[in-house]
Amino acid sequence: MISLILFMSMVLLLDGYEIQNSLDKFFNIESMKYTWDSIEMEIESLNPQPFPPMWADIPELNRLNFRTNSDGAFIVDVFDYTERMTLYKYLIENVHHCEWDISFEDSKGKPKIHPGNILWGLPLQHGWQFSSGRLLNELNSTKFTSDSWWGDMNYFLSVIPYFGAVDAGMAPAIAIKGNLDPSFCVRSSDCLELVQPWLNFFQLVKSTANSCNVLSPSLSSPSSINITHHTPIA
């Protein structure tokens, strides 16, 4: 039952996540100079491995790999594929729940894979964007710019969820590197309406982390799940 509740929470979250509203609010779509014809056939570029490209080499979010600012927040270049993927990797490895904490071990014998983690869909999608050329990154480079429509939209499915985890007390604070366009919120307080559904989700995960065999009365009906649902724009 807990598994079903978590799954439905994610469905409501992603269904209600105002991507199309975000497009209208944060971007002028007509000004996006993204040429679909520039994406070549992907058959040869598809990643044959079960993990996102370079997953084993994605740096962990710690003081050995990232500098911190005066507030102790890790400074992350979210327009670098590897550093944006670092946020996903932290959530995969550190957001625990009894539904998915049966894990395989990595090369050092550390259990980190958590194959049942329902957040896996996010880094897998971003890995596909990278391997298919949709991030428009330069050859032999992991850096990309806001010229990539896919990279821009993924910002709202990487940085924003991470802000939700931070606000829920499940991840360390980050500081976004560089001066981004104002359309990108660089702190949780800049876009509370977007972060709130993710905060609700992570709070639910946290509160039921050890409750797979016990259903709390407060979770006995879908209406008790505090996930804001919005009707997507047609």
JOSUL-V422656 format. One record per pair of residues at least 24 apart in sequence whose ideal C-beta (glycine too) atoms are under 10 Angstrom apart, sorted by sequence separation. I is the first residue (numbers start at 1). GAP is how many residues later the second one is. D is the distance in whole Angstrom. If there is no record, write none. Layout:
I&GAP&D / I&GAP&D
This chain:
58&24&6 / 59&24&7 / 62&24&10 / 93&24&9 / 95&24&7 / 126&24&9 / 129&24&9 / 130&24&10 / 160&24&10 / 163&24&7 / 164&24&8 / 201&24&9 / 57&25&7 / 58&25&9 / 61&25&5 / 92&25&6 / 125&25&9 / 126&25&9 / 129&25&6 / 155&25&9 / 159&25&8 / 160&25&8 / 163&25&4 / 167&25&9 / 200&25&8 / 201&25&10 / 58&26&10 / 59&26&9 / 60&26&7 / 61&26&7 / 91&26&8 / 159&26&8 / 162&26&9 / 163&26&9 / 200&26&5 / 201&26&7 / 54&27&8 / 55&27&10 / 58&27&5 / 59&27&6 / 92&27&6 / 159&27&8 / 163&27&9 / 168&27&10 / 199&27&10 / 200&27&5 / 53&28&8 / 54&28&6 / 57&28&10 / 58&28&6 / 61&28&8 / 62&28&9 / 91&28&5 / 92&28&7 / 126&28&6 / 155&28&9 / 156&28&9 / 159&28&10 / 160&28&9 / 163&28&8 / 167&28&6 / 200&28&7 / 52&29&9 / 53&29&10 / 58&29&10 / 60&29&7 / 61&29&5 / 91&29&10 / 125&29&7 / 152&29&9 / 155&29&6 / 156&29&9 / 159&29&10 / 163&29&10 / 166&29&9 / 167&29&9 / 170&29&10 / 197&29&9 / 198&29&10 / 55&30&8 / 58&30&8 / 59&30&8 / 60&30&7 / 61&30&10 / 92&30&9 / 155&30&9 / 164&30&9 / 165&30&10 / 168&30&8 / 196&30&9 / 197&30&6 / 54&31&7 / 58&31&5 / 88&31&7 / 91&31&8 / 92&31&7 / 126&31&8 / 152&31&8 / 160&31&7 / 163&31&8 / 164&31&5 / 167&31&8 / 168&31&6 / 171&31&8 / 196&31&9 / 197&31&5 / 53&32&9 / 58&32&10 / 61&32&9 / 88&32&9 / 91&32&9 / 122&32&9 / 125&32&7 / 126&32&7 / 152&32&8 / 159&32&10 / 163&32&5 / 164&32&8 / 166&32&10 / 167&32&5 / 168&32&9 / 170&32&5 / 196&32&6 / 197&32&9 / 52&33&6 / 55&33&9 / 60&33&8 / 61&33&9 / 125&33&9 / 161&33&10 / 162&33&9 / 164&33&7 / 165&33&7 / 166&33&9 / 168&33&8 / 169&33&9 / 170&33&9 / 197&33&9 / 55&34&7 / 60&34&10 / 88&34&6 / 89&34&7 / 123&34&10 / 146&34&8 / 160&34&5 / 161&34&9 / 164&34&3 / 165&34&8 / 168&34&4 / 169&34&9 / 87&35&9 / 88&35&4 / 122&35&6 / 123&35&8 / 146&35&6 / 156&35&9 / 159&35&10 / 160&35&6 / 163&35&7 / 164&35&4 / 167&35&8 / 168&35&5 / 170&35&8 / 193&35&9 / 52&36&8 / 87&36&9 / 88&36&9 / 121&36&9 / 122&36&7 / 159&36&10 / 161&36&9 / 162&36&8 / 163&36&8 / 164&36&8 / 165&36&9 / 166&36&9 / 167&36&9 / 168&36&9 / 170&36&6 / 52&37&9 / 55&37&9 / 85&37&10 / 88&37&10 / 146&37&9 / 160&37&9 / 161&37&5 / 164&37&7 / 165&37&5 / 168&37&8 / 169&37&7 / 193&37&10 / 85&38&6 / 88&38&7 / 146&38&8 / 156&38&7 / 160&38&6 / 161&38&10 / 164&38&5 / 165&38&10 / 168&38&6 / 84&39&9 / 87&39&10 / 88&39&9 / 122&39&7 / 164&39&9 / 168&39&10 / 170&39&10 / 122&40&10 / 161&40&8 / 162&40&10 / 165&40&9 / 85&41&6 / 157&41&10 / 161&41&8 / 165&41&9 / 84&42&7 / 85&42&7 / 119&42&8 / 81&45&8 / 85&45&8 / 81&46&9 / 84&46&9 / 119&46&9 / 81&48&9 / 82&48&9 / 81&49&5 / 56&50&8 / 81&50&10 / 56&51&8 / 84&51&10 / 60&52&10 / 81&54&6 / 79&56&9 / 81&56&7 / 80&57&9 / 85&57&9 / 55&58&10 / 79&58&9 / 84&58&9 / 83&59&8 / 81&60&9 / 82&60&5 / 83&60&9 / 84&60&9 / 80&61&9 / 81&61&4 / 82&61&9 / 51&62&9 / 80&62&5 / 81&62&8 / 50&63&10 / 79&63&10 / 80&63&5 / 81&63&7 / 79&64&6 / 80&64&8 / 50&65&9 / 58&65&9 / 77&65&10 / 79&65&6 / 77&66&8 / 79&66&6 / 79&67&7 / 84&67&8 / 91&67&10 / 52&68&9 / 55&68&8 / 51&69&9 / 55&69&10 / 79&69&9 / 88&69&10 / 50&70&10 / 52&70&10 / 81&70&9 / 84&70&8 / 88&70&7 / 91&70&7 / 95&70&7 / 52&71&5 / 84&71&8 / 87&71&6 / 91&71&7 / 94&71&9 / 51&72&8 / 52&72&6 / 55&72&7 / 79&72&7 / 86&72&10 / 87&72&7 / 90&72&8 / 51&73&8 / 52&73&9 / 53&73&9 / 54&73&8 / 78&73&9 / 79&73&10 / 81&73&10 / 85&73&8 / 88&73&9 / 91&73&10 / 95&73&9 / 50&74&9 / 52&74&7 / 53&74&5 / 84&74&5 / 87&74&8 / 88&74&8 / 91&74&6 / 96&74&9 / 52&75&3 / 53&75&9 / 84&75&8 / 87&75&4 / 90&75&8 / 95&75&6 / 51&76&7 / 52&76&8 / 53&76&10 / 54&76&8 / 78&76&9 / 79&76&9 / 86&76&10 / 87&76&10 / 94&76&7 / 95&76&8 / 47&77&9 / 52&77&10 / 53&77&6 / 54&77&10 / 78&77&7 / 94&77&7 / 49&78&9 / 52&78&7 / 53&78&5 / 84&78&9 / 87&78&9 / 94&78&9 / 52&79&8 / 91&79&8 / 47&80&6 / 78&80&7 / 90&80&9 / 91&80&7 / 47&81&7 / 78&81&6 / 90&81&6 / 46&82&8 / 49&82&10 / 90&82&8 / 119&82&10 / 45&83&10 / 47&83&9 / 48&83&10 / 76&83&9 / 118&83&10 / 119&83&10 / 47&84&5 / 78&84&9 / 87&84&8 / 90&84&9 / 45&85&10 / 46&85&6 / 47&85&9 / 42&86&9 / 45&86&5 / 46&86&7 / 76&86&9 / 119&86&9 / 45&87&6 / 87&87&7 / 118&87&9 / 45&88&7 / 54&88&8 / 86&88&9 / 117&88&10 / 42&89&8 / 53&89&9 / 42&90&5 / 6&91&7 / 41&91&10 / 42&91&8 / 83&91&10 / 7&92&9 / 40&92&9 / 42&92&9 / 6&93&6 / 39&93&7 / 40&93&7 / 73&93&9 / 3&94&9 / 5&94&10 / 6&94&9 / 39&94&6 / 83&94&8 / 2&95&8 / 3&95&9 / 4&95&10 / 38&95&8 / 39&95&6 / 2&96&8 / 3&96&5 / 38&96&10 / 78&96&8 / 2&97&6 / 3&97&9 / 39&97&9 / 74&97&10 / 79&97&9 / 80&97&9 / 36&98&10 / 38&98&8 / 74&98&6 / 76&98&5 / 78&98&6 / 79&98&8 / 73&99&7 / 74&99&7 / 75&99&7 / 76&99&7 / 77&99&8 / 78&99&7 / 79&99&7 / 34&100&9 / 72&100&8 / 73&100&4 / 74&100&5 / 75&100&5 / 76&100&7 / 77&100&4 / 78&100&9 / 35&101&10 / 61&101&10 / 72&101&7 / 73&101&6 / 74&101&7 / 75&101&8 / 76&101&6 / 77&101&7 / 79&101&8 / 34&102&8 / 71&102&7 / 73&102&4 / 75&102&5 / 78&102&8 / 72&103&9 / 73&103&9 / 74&103&10 / 75&103&10 / 68&104&9 / 69&104&9 / 71&104&7 / 68&105&9 / 69&105&9 / 70&105&9 / 79&105&10 / 100&105&10 / 66&106&10 / 68&106&10 / 69&106&5 / 78&106&8 / 99&106&9 / 11&107&10 / 14&107&9 / 68&107&8 / 95&107&7 / 97&107&10 / 10&108&5 / 14&108&10 / 66&108&8 / 67&108&9 / 69&108&10 / 78&108&9 / 97&108&5 / 101&108&9 / 9&109&9 / 10&109&8 / 66&109&10 / 96&109&8 / 97&109&9 / 99&109&9 / 101&109&10 / 61&110&8 / 62&110&9 / 67&110&9 / 95&110&6 / 96&110&9 / 98&110&8 / 99&110&9 / 7&111&7 / 10&111&9 / 39&111&9 / 61&111&7 / 66&111&10 / 91&111&9 / 95&111&8 / 97&111&7 / 98&111&6 / 101&111&10 / 6&112&6 / 97&112&5 / 98&112&6 / 99&112&10 / 100&112&10 / 3&113&9 / 34&113&8 / 36&113&10 / 61&113&8 / 96&113&6 / 97&113&8 / 98&113&7 / 99&113&6 / 32&114&9 / 33&114&7 / 34&114&7 / 35&114&10 / 73&114&10 / 95&114&9 / 96&114&9 / 97&114&9 / 98&114&4 / 3&115&9 / 32&115&9 / 34&115&4 / 97&115&8 / 98&115&8 / 32&116&10 / 33&116&9 / 34&116&8 / 32&117&5 / 34&118&9 / 27&119&10 / 29&120&9 / 32&120&8 / 27&122&9 / 27&125&7 / 23&126&10 / 26&126&9 / 27&126&9 / 26&127&10 / 23&129&9 / 26&129&9 / 22&130&10 / 23&130&8 / 26&130&8 / 22&131&8 / 22&133&10 / 23&133&9 / 19&134&7 / 22&134&6 / 19&137&7 / 18&138&9 / 19&138&8 / 22&138&9 / 17&139&8 / 17&140&8 / 14&143&9 / 17&143&9 / 17&144&9 / 13&148&9 / 13&151&10 / 27&154&9 / 26&155&9 / 28&155&9 / 26&156&9 / 27&156&6 / 26&157&4 / 27&157&10 / 25&158&8 / 26&158&8 / 26&159&8 / 22&161&9 / 26&165&9 / 25&166&10 / 25&168&10 / 26&168&9 / 22&169&9 / 25&169&9 / 22&171&10 / 21&172&9 / 22&172&7 / 21&173&9 / 18&175&8 / 19&175&10 / 18&176&7 / 17&177&8 / 18&179&9 / 17&180&6 / 16&181&6 / 17&181&8 / 14&183&9 / 13&184&5 / 12&185&8 / 13&185&7 / 13&187&8 / 14&187&10 / 9&188&9 / 12&188&10 / 13&188&5 / 12&189&9 / 9&191&8 / 10&191&7 / 13&191&10 / 9&192&6 / 10&194&10 / 6&195&9 / 9&195&6 / 10&195&10 / 9&196&8 / 6&198&7 / 5&199&8 / 6&199&7 / 9&199&10 / 2&202&10 / 6&202&7 / 2&203&10 / 5&203&7 / 3&205&10 / 2&206&5 / 5&206&10 / 6&206&10 / 1&207&10 / 2&207&9 / 2&208&10 / 2&209&6 / 3&209&7 / 21&209&7 / 24&209&8 / 1&210&10 / 2&210&5 / 5&210&8 / 9&210&10 / 12&210&8 / 18&210&10 / 20&210&10 / 23&210&9 / 1&211&9 / 2&211&8 / 5&211&10 / 16&211&7 / 17&211&9 / 21&211&8 / 1&212&10 / 2&212&8 / 13&212&10 / 15&212&10 / 16&212&6 / 17&212&10 / 18&212&6 / 20&212&6 / 21&212&7 / 1&213&9 / 2&213&7 / 6&213&10 / 9&213&9 / 12&213&7 / 16&213&4 / 17&213&8 / 18&213&10 / 19&213&8 / 20&213&4 / 1&214&5 / 2&214&9 / 5&214&6 / 8&214&6 / 13&214&6 / 15&214&7 / 16&214&4 / 18&214&8 / 19&214&9 / 20&214&9 / 5&215&10 / 12&215&5 / 13&215&9 / 15&215&8 / 16&215&8 / 17&215&9 / 18&215&8 / 5&216&10 / 9&216&6 / 11&216&9 / 12&216&8 / 13&216&9 / 15&216&9 / 16&216&8 / 2&217&8 / 5&217&8 / 8&217&7 / 9&217&9 / 10&217&9 / 12&217&5 / 15&217&7 / 1&218&8 / 4&218&10 / 9&218&5 / 11&218&10 / 12&218&10 / 1&219&9 / 5&219&9 / 6&219&9 / 8&219&9 / 5&220&7
